[in-house]
C-alpha cells in the first residue's frame, strides 16, 4: 500500500488529522516558502503523467521564458512538479475542497454530505451535474478529513503551496449564461439548490439564533442564515490556512469573480479569508459581460480586500473571441490593480506571445 492509499484508508477508518499525521510520519515543517512575490502570471493545469520528461521540460522552459512563473496542478504528478521547478516555475497543488465526488466517501460516510432545503442529500440527488457532491462544512469529521488531505499535499518537498478550489457551497444560482445549458431559470433561490440543511447545520444555527432555518417562512431571505453559511466556509479556509502555515507553505484559492457575486450565489465570503493570495475566476462570458468587465471586477475585489493579500485575475480563454481580446483582458486586470493574471485554457504560442508582452514591460 502506498502513502496515498494508506492515508485514504486511515481517513475512512475515522482517524483524526492529528492521529493521521503521527501514523504516516509526515514531516512537521519545511524550511522554505515560495510565495507570490513578483510572480505575475499563473496557469491552471491538468498534468498528463504519461508525457515524457523531455516533452514536459521543453514546455515548461518555453512557458517560463514567456513569463509564466507559477502553475496550479490539479493532480499530484511528481514528474510535472519537478520539471516545472527545474525551470524556475513555482508549483502549487490545486485541490477540490468541498465538492468531493469520491465514491469511497459516499459509500462509507454518506452523512458527511450536504442536504438541500428540499431535504435531498448530494449523495442521492446531486444538483445540476453528477460530480456535484458537496461536503457539509459543519461536521468535525469533514474538517479532519480536509486537514489530512491538505497536510498530505503540503508535506511533499516538491509542492510549493496549496490552491483551494470548490471552497464554497453549491451554486444556489448559476451564472446567467448557464441557465440555457441546464434548462433552468433561477430568478429565486430554489430549494433543491439551496444548501446545507442537514441536522448539524440547522442545530448549530438554532443554538445561536433560537430558530430552525427550516421553520422560517422564507429562509432564503434570512440575512443571519446567509452569514452563518459564509462563516461556515470561512472557518474551513482559515483552518486549512493554519495547516499550510505549519509546513511553511503559502495558500491561495480560486473564488467567484467579485465579493458580491461570491456571497450571493455560492455563500463565499473570500474577503475575510486568511490567504496569501486570491484568484477570482473573472470569466466574463459566464456572466454575459464584456472583456472590460475583467478590470472592473478586479477593481471591486481589490477595494474590498484593503491590501489584505494580493488579487490575481483569473481568465477563461474560451470566453475570448481572439488573442487581441485576451491582451485587452489582461491589460484591464493589471491596469485596475491586479497583482497578476492566471489563465485557464489551452496555452499555445499565441497566448505565450501575449503573456510575454506584459512580462517584459
ChimeraX attribute file (.defattr): number of C-alpha atoms within 10 A of each C-alpha:
attribute: neighborCount
match mode: 1-to-1
recipient: residues
	/A:1	7
	/A:2	6
	/A:3	11
	/A:4	13
	/A:5	10
	/A:6	14
	/A:7	22
	/A:8	16
	/A:9	14
	/A:10	19
	/A:11	22
	/A:12	14
	/A:13	10
	/A:14	14
	/A:15	18
	/A:16	19
	/A:17	22
	/A:18	12
	/A:19	15
	/A:20	23
	/A:21	19
	/A:22	12
	/A:23	13
	/A:24	14
	/A:25	9
	/A:26	15
	/A:27	15
	/A:28	12
	/A:29	14
	/A:30	16
	/A:31	8
	/A:32	11
	/A:33	13
	/A:34	14
	/A:35	19
	/A:36	21
	/A:37	9
	/A:38	9
	/A:39	17
	/A:40	20
	/A:41	25
	/A:42	25
	/A:43	20
	/A:44	20
	/A:45	17
	/A:46	12
	/A:47	18
	/A:48	12
	/A:49	14
	/A:50	7
	/A:51	11
	/A:52	11
	/A:53	14
	/A:54	9
	/A:55	10
	/A:56	19
	/A:57	19
	/A:58	13
	/A:59	16
	/A:60	22
	/A:61	17
	/A:62	14
	/A:63	24
	/A:64	18
	/A:65	15
	/A:66	21
	/A:67	22
	/A:68	26
	/A:69	24
	/A:70	25
	/A:71	25
	/A:72	23
	/A:73	22
	/A:74	17
	/A:75	16
	/A:76	19
	/A:77	15
	/A:78	15
	/A:79	18
	/A:80	23
	/A:81	24
	/A:82	20
	/A:83	21
	/A:84	25
	/A:85	19
	/A:86	13
	/A:87	18
	/A:88	16
	/A:89	23
	/A:90	24
	/A:91	25
	/A:92	29
	/A:93	25
	/A:94	24
	/A:95	23
	/A:96	16
	/A:97	19
	/A:98	25
	/A:99	22
	/A:100	16
	/A:101	18
	/A:102	11
	/A:103	12
	/A:104	12
	/A:105	18
	/A:106	18
	/A:107	10
	/A:108	11
	/A:109	15
	/A:110	16
	/A:111	20
	/A:112	23
	/A:113	24
	/A:114	31
	/A:115	27
	/A:116	22
	/A:117	20
	/A:118	14
	/A:119	17
	/A:120	20
	/A:121	25
	/A:122	28
	/A:123	26
	/A:124	13
	/A:125	16
	/A:126	21
	/A:127	21
	/A:128	14
	/A:129	9
	/A:130	12
	/A:131	14
	/A:132	19
	/A:133	24
	/A:134	27
	/A:135	29
	/A:136	28
	/A:137	27
	/A:138	22
	/A:139	15
	/A:140	12
	/A:141	19
	/A:142	21
	/A:143	21
	/A:144	18
	/A:145	21
	/A:146	21
	/A:147	23
	/A:148	24
	/A:149	19
	/A:150	21
	/A:151	24
	/A:152	18
	/A:153	21
	/A:154	28
	/A:155	22
	/A:156	16
	/A:157	15
	/A:158	21
	/A:159	21
	/A:160	27
	/A:161	29
	/A:162	25
	/A:163	25
	/A:164	24
	/A:165	18
	/A:166	19
	/A:167	25
	/A:168	30
	/A:169	26
	/A:170	27
	/A:171	19
	/A:172	22
	/A:173	21
	/A:174	19
	/A:175	16
	/A:176	16
	/A:177	14
	/A:178	16
	/A:179	13
	/A:180	9
	/A:181	8
	/A:182	11
	/A:183	8
	/A:184	13
	/A:185	13
	/A:186	14
	/A:187	8
	/A:188	9
	/A:189	15
	/A:190	15
	/A:191	15
	/A:192	18
	/A:193	22
	/A:194	24
	/A:195	26
	/A:196	26
	/A:197	21
	/A:198	21
	/A:199	14
	/A:200	16
	/A:201	22
	/A:202	17
	/A:203	16
	/A:204	14
	/A:205	18
	/A:206	14
	/A:207	10
	/A:208	10
	/A:209	12
	/A:210	10
	/A:211	13
	/A:212	18
	/A:213	21
	/A:214	14
	/A:215	8
	/A:216	11
	/A:217	9
	/A:218	9
	/A:219	18
	/A:220	18
	/A:221	11
	/A:222	12
	/A:223	9
	/A:224	14
	/A:225	18
	/A:226	17
	/A:227	14
	/A:228	16
	/A:229	24
	/A:230	21
	/A:231	18
	/A:232	20
	/A:233	23
	/A:234	23
	/A:235	18
	/A:236	21
	/A:237	25
	/A:238	16
	/A:239	17
	/A:240	24
	/A:241	23
	/A:242	17
	/A:243	18
	/A:244	22
	/A:245	17
	/A:246	15
	/A:247	21
	/A:248	21
	/A:249	25
	/A:250	22
	/A:251	28
	/A:252	26
	/A:253	23
	/A:254	23
	/A:255	24
	/A:256	25
	/A:257	23
	/A:258	24
	/A:259	22
	/A:260	15
	/A:261	17
	/A:262	20
	/A:263	19
	/A:264	15
	/A:265	19
	/A:266	23
	/A:267	28
	/A:268	28
	/A:269	24
	/A:270	27
	/A:271	20
	/A:272	17
	/A:273	24
	/A:274	20
	/A:275	21
	/A:276	18
	/A:277	22
	/A:278	26
	/A:279	26
	/A:280	25
	/A:281	24
	/A:282	28
	/A:283	26
	/A:284	21
	/A:285	20
	/A:286	15
	/A:287	15
	/A:288	14
	/A:289	13
	/A:290	14
	/A:291	24
	/A:292	16
	/A:293	19
	/A:294	26
	/A:295	22
	/A:296	17
	/A:297	23
	/A:298	28
	/A:299	22
	/A:300	15
	/A:301	24
	/A:302	23
	/A:303	11
	/A:304	15
	/A:305	18
	/A:306	10
	/A:307	9
	/A:308	15
	/A:309	18
	/A:310	21
	/A:311	24
	/A:312	27
	/A:313	32
	/A:314	29
	/A:315	28
	/A:316	18
	/A:317	19
	/A:318	13
	/A:319	17
	/A:320	19
	/A:321	10
	/A:322	11
	/A:323	14
	/A:324	12
	/A:325	16
	/A:326	23
	/A:327	18
	/A:328	16
	/A:329	24
	/A:330	25
	/A:331	18
	/A:332	22
	/A:333	28
	/A:334	20
	/A:335	14
	/A:336	16
	/A:337	18
	/A:338	22
	/A:339	23
	/A:340	23
	/A:341	24
	/A:342	24
	/A:343	23
	/A:344	16
	/A:345	14
	/A:346	13
	/A:347	15
	/A:348	9
	/A:349	12
	/A:350	13
	/A:351	18
	/A:352	17
	/A:353	15
	/A:354	18
	/A:355	22
	/A:356	18
	/A:357	12
	/A:358	17
	/A:359	17
	/A:360	8
	/A:361	5
